[in-house]
Structure formats: C-alpha cells, structure tokens
Amino acid sequence: MRTATVALLALLPLALGCGPDLPQDWIGAELVETLDQSACETEDPYEGHMEDITAEGREGAVDVTYLGAHFRCSQEVEAYWMHDAHEIQVLVQPVEMDPDTVAGCDCLYEIWLRVEPIEADTWQISLWRRWDNQNDPNDPVAIGTESVVVQ
C-alpha cells in the first residue's frame, strides 16, 4: 500500500504540470469549447486600432466577439472563462505560450466565442488578453466589459 501511495505522489507534479499555462488568478478557469478565429487582417496593429468587445446573451449562453484582437501572425488562440456572482471573466491567449520560434509580425483578428452553460440572469462580461511568454511582463490586459441578459 505504501509503495502505491509513493508512486501516486511521484506522479502528482506531472499531472499538475499538464494543465494550461494560466496566470495565478486564472487557475481553475474552464476552457471555452466553442471559438472561431478569423484570418489575419492586414491592418497595422500599432497604428490607431482599438481592441473591443461585443457580447450578446442567449438561452443558456453568452456569445462574445473580440474585435481587433492583437496577436502574432499565424498564432492560434484559445480562451478560458470563470464566473463569480454575476460576473463572467474571459481570457484569450495563444495556444502555445512558449513558442520555439515566433513570427516577425503581428496581426489583428476577430475572435468569436461562446461561453456556456450560463444560468438565466443579467451578467457582466469582462474580456482580457494575454500574449505569449516571449513578452515580459505578461499580465492579462483588460479589453472591455459588456452587460448581457441570459434567458
């Protein structure tokens, strides 16, 4: 019995290390299962563009559109969500947080995602963006907040 316990304890760090690379405040957030990322837009992400959010409540879910999402060229993103009381927090970040090589350019994307299941109520949706770990510091940046009614 003791050998089995020691073996399980030895595997614990491996199991914990397999989770997503999330900021400390986001540990335990759930992966957004439904997400669509547009192709790279050719606009210059450094000249007067603005990242923004729109959100719409629906039956049992919230649809969020992240406009002007600024990430590296050809960089696939994912999103995580968590909620507390009447607030839903969404974090969009690259799938690969520690890339071996990075593109020499940045792009603007439109990202659409659905957070579900959500109970019927009025919710405040807050969207955050985080770049890959090649950036230092790499804390989440607030993009915007919308209020929605979920049926």
BELVEN-V60564 format. One record per residue. N is the residue number from 1. PSI is psi in degrees with one decimal (* if undefined). Layout:
n->{N:N}
psi->{PSI:PSI}
This chain:
n->{1:2:3:4:5:6:7:8:9:10:11:12:13:14:15:16:17:18:19:20:21:22:23:24:25:26:27:28:29:30:31:32:33:34:35:36:37:38:39:40:41:42:43:44:45:46:47:48:49:50:51:52:53:54:55:56:57:58:59:60:61:62:63:64:65:66:67:68:69:70:71:72:73:74:75:76:77:78:79:80:81:82:83:84:85:86:87:88:89:90:91:92:93:94:95:96:97:98:99:100:101:102:103:104:105:106:107:108:109:110:111:112:113:114:115:116:117:118:119:120:121:122:123:124:125:126:127:128:129:130:131:132:133:134:135:136:137:138:139:140:141:142:143:144:145:146:147:148:149:150:151}
psi->{-42.0:-38.1:-41.3:-40.1:-44.1:-41.3:-42.7:-40.4:-34.9:-31.2:-16.5:-47.5:-33.6:-42.8:-41.9:-34.1:-11.5:-6.1:174.0:154.1:94.2:151.9:155.3:-43.2:-12.0:1.0:130.1:-6.9:151.5:143.3:134.9:120.9:-28.7:110.7:139.7:129.6:126.5:170.7:162.5:129.8:149.2:-2.1:152.4:116.4:-6.4:-5.2:90.3:12.1:159.9:127.5:140.4:170.8:142.6:148.2:147.7:128.2:148.8:-174.4:110.9:11.1:167.8:128.8:129.2:132.8:126.3:108.6:139.1:34.8:120.6:108.2:175.6:156.6:138.9:29.9:115.3:138.2:163.7:170.7:150.7:151.9:154.5:159.9:156.1:126.8:-113.0:27.6:134.0:125.9:133.3:131.1:124.1:129.8:164.5:148.3:-45.2:101.7:-18.0:66.3:144.2:-40.0:154.3:151.8:150.6:21.8:163.7:155.8:164.7:136.3:160.3:126.2:126.9:135.6:157.3:125.2:123.5:158.1:145.5:135.4:150.4:124.3:-179.9:127.9:146.7:123.5:122.5:128.2:135.4:150.5:141.3:134.8:177.2:172.4:4.0:-14.8:140.0:122.6:166.0:47.2:150.9:143.8:129.7:129.8:-45.6:172.1:139.4:151.2:134.2:157.5:125.1:129.9:*}
